[in-house]
C-alpha cells in the first residue's frame, strides 16, 4: 500500500477498536518502524498484483551471480527469497530500516549498505547482473544502467500513478499534478533514454479497503509522504469526518496502482 514509495500488503484478522477516541489512540501509539504491515490485520485490506513479485524475485535471485536490491526498506520482501547469489547487496536510506534490514539479511549473507537514495550508487560500473527494487521512492535510471553489467537485468515492482489518492485527497484536497506522476509508460521511456531495453511492462489497479480510523492514522504516520504534515491534532476534524464515513458505509475504499517492469542493459556491440 503506497503512493510514491514502498509499503507491504495488509490483511484481515485483528479485532477492531470501537470508539473514535480509542481508534485515534490505537493508531497514534502503534509502532510504525520497518515495513511490516501486519498491525493492519483486521483493519484494512489491499489486493495483491497478479504477477507475484516476491515469487519471481526469489527465482531470479536463485540464478543470479551478483545482485543489488535498491531501497530495500526493512528487508522483509528480500528476506523471503529462498537463496541468494554469491554476491548479494541491498541499499536503504532510513536508519531504522537499515538496522532492521541488517538484522534480517546479514544472517542470509546479504550486505546492507546505508545509501541516501541519490546518485551515484556506491558501486563500480557493471557490478551486478541483477538489480531489483520493490516500490522505490526515487528511480535513477542512469545509475541502474551503469551498475548493471552488459546483459544484466533490472526487475522491479513500482508504485503507479494516483495510488491511494482517494485517501490522500480526502485530507489535502485535489492533487491534479501529482496524479499524473509515476506513469508506467513515462518510466519505460526514461529507462530507454538511459540505454536500457524494456522487455516487460505490466500494470494493475488494486482495491484498498479501510475499516477503521486507527488504520488511517497508522498509515499516515508510516507512509509519511502521503500527507507530509500529518498529525492527529492537525487533521482531527477530517479524521472525524472520515470516521463518520466509515461508520455509515462500513469501510473506506481507495485504489493502489502497481506496475511490473523488466529492463535489460544491452550486451556490448548491440
HELIX and SHEET records of a PDB file:
HELIX    1   1 UNK A   20  UNK A   29  1                                  10    
HELIX    2   2 UNK A   38  UNK A   40  5                                   3    
HELIX    3   3 UNK A   53  UNK A   63  1                                  11    
HELIX    4   4 UNK A   78  UNK A   80  5                                   3    
HELIX    5   5 UNK A   95  UNK A  105  1                                  11    
HELIX    6   6 UNK A  106  UNK A  108  5                                   3    
HELIX    7   7 UNK A  141  UNK A  147  1                                   7    
HELIX    8   8 UNK A  165  UNK A  172  1                                   8    
HELIX    9   9 UNK A  176  UNK A  179  1                                   4    
HELIX   10  10 UNK A  184  UNK A  193  1                                  10    
HELIX   11  11 UNK A  213  UNK A  222  1                                  10    
HELIX   12  12 UNK A  236  UNK A  249  1                                  14    
SHEET    1   A 8 UNK A  44  UNK A  46  0                                        
SHEET    2   A 8 UNK A 196  UNK A 210 -1                                        
SHEET    3   A 8 UNK A 252  UNK A 265 -1                                        
SHEET    4   A 8 UNK A 148  UNK A 159 -1                                        
SHEET    5   A 8 UNK A 128  UNK A 134  1                                        
SHEET    6   A 8 UNK A  66  UNK A  69  1                                        
SHEET    7   A 8 UNK A  87  UNK A  92  1                                        
SHEET    8   A 8 UNK A 111  UNK A 114  1                                        
END                                                                             
